[in-house]
Amino acid sequence: VLSSLSEGTSNAALEAMALELPVIVTGVGGMPEVIEDGVTGWVVPPSNPAKLAESMIRAVTNSSLAEQLGQAGRASLAKGLTLEMQSSAIRKMYGDLL
């Protein structure tokens, strides 16, 4: 659970995804780009403790869904965050700046 009001891309959330754990994050910083709500984890609005609690309860009471999201999160991470893809994205970013 990452309940930040301000965040870049959380290493803790990425590590949890790598371990096939379901992740719940607030929709700040780079997290909505990494986690697809309801597919690879849950993204809740910042400063909304009711939605955060709702997602936490869902993760605890629906273990099959939590497991499914954990597996999808790891697969997404493995597919999208390879060294080749990241270096390509960085090269593109610098190319766009020049």
N, C-alpha and C positions, 0 to 999 in steps of 0.2 A: 504494500500500500504506500503510494507516494502522494501525500496530501499537500504538496507545495502550492504556495500562492505565486511563486516565481521560480523558474527552473530552466535550465538549458535542456540537455538530454541526460537523464539520470543513468549513471553507470549501475546503480543498484537495481533499477528496473530492467536494464539490459541483462544483468547477471541473473535475475530471477527468471527472465524469459529463457535464457540459455539452459536453465535447470528445469524447464517445463512447468514452472509455477505460474498460476494465474496472476496477472498484475492488474491493479486498480490504480489509475493515475488521475490527477487533475489535468484538465485541458490547457496546460500552459507550456510555454517554450516549445521545444521540439518533440514533446511526447505525443501529441496527436498525429505527428508525421510517422511515428514509429508504431504506435498501437492503433489498430482499427477497432473502434468500439463495437463490442459484441462479437468480434471475430477472433482477435488475438489478445484481447483483454478488455477492460472496461475503462472508459474515459468519462469522468464526471466533471461538471462545472466547478471551477474554483470557488471557494467560500460558500459551498453548499453542503453542510454536514449531513443533511437528510439524504441526499443522493449518494454521498460517500458511504453512509451507513447501509443504505439499501443495497449497494453493490457488494459490500462486505458480507452482509447477511446472505445474499444470493450465492456468493462464492462458498460460504460455509454450508449452506443447506442444500446446494445442488452440486454435489461432488463430481458427477459425470460431466456437467457443463464446465466446471472449473478445470477438470482434467482436459477436456476438449480444447478450451481456450489456451491452456498451458502448452499443449502439443502444437497448436496452430501458431502460438507465439514463437516457439523455438524454430519451427519450420520457416516462418517469416524472417526471423533473425538470421538464420543460416543462409537463406536465399538472398536477402537484401543487404547484408552487412559484411560481404566478403571483402577481402583486401583489394581485390581487383575492382570491385564496384565502388568502393570508397575512394581509391586513388583516381579512378575515372571521374568521379563526381568532383573531386578537388581540382583535377586538371581542367575540367569544364568551367568550374567556378572562376579559376584564375584566367582562363581564356576569355571568359565573358567580361572580366574586369579590364582586360587589356584591349 
